[in-house]
């Protein structure tokens, strides 16, 4: 347990950031899941729309440091490829 005032403050800040990051990560996963479900259903239009909604959310998570930038880019790229293959 933190003993000094600065360590106590640091613990509070870390807990607050962890909550925010957990929310952002969960939000990103929800958007990705919607794309996955649309792909699984075979609906190309819904998948494309879900991807358009998910992409900025994923990149925002990367910008905020929740996930690495390359990870978000890779996920967007792979989802886009799957959506494109679905419509072709």
N, C-alpha and C positions, 0 to 999 in steps of 0.2 A: 504494500500500500504506500502511496505517496506521502512523504512526511513534510517536505518544505512547501511553502505557499506556491512557488513556481511550478513544482512538480504536480501539485493538486490542480493548478490551472491547466497545465499541459494535459493531464488526464481528462479533464472536462472537455477540452478542445478536441482531443482525439475521439472521445465518445460521440461528440456532436458531429464531427466529420464522418465517423463510421456510419452513423444513422443516415446522413445525407447520401453517402456513397452507396449504402445498401438500397436506398430508395431508387437512386439512379440506375443501379445495376438491375434491379427488379423491373423497372420500367422498360429498360432496353430489352430484357429477356421477353417481356410481354409482347413487345412489338415484333421481335424475331419469331416468337411462337405463332403470331397471327399470320406471318408470311409462310411459315412452315405448314400451317393448317390449310392455307389457301392453295399451296402447291400440292399438298396431299389430296385435296378435294378435286384437283384438276381444273380449277377455275383460273384461267390465265389472267382475265381482267382483274379479278379480286386479288390475285397474287401480285400483279403489277402495282395496284393501288396500295396494298399493304407494304410493299417494298418502298414505295415513294414516301410513306409515312415513317417507316422504320429507319431509313438511311440517315436522316438528320438526327434522329434520336441516338443512333449508334455513334455518329461522329461527335455529337455533343458529349456523350459519355467519355469518348477518347480525349476530347479537348479538356474536360474537367479532371482527367487523370484516373478515372474509374477503371478503364481498361487501356492497354497500350494502343497507340495510334495504328500500328501495323496490324494488330489483332482485329480492330474494328474494320479497317480497310479490307482485310482478307475475308472477313465474314460478309461484308457488303458485296464484295466481288463474287463470292461463291453463291450467295443468294441470288444475285442478279443473273448469274449464268444459269442457275436452275430455273428461274422465271422465264428467261429467254428461251431455254430449251422446251419449256412447257408450251409456250405460244407458237413455237415453230412446228 
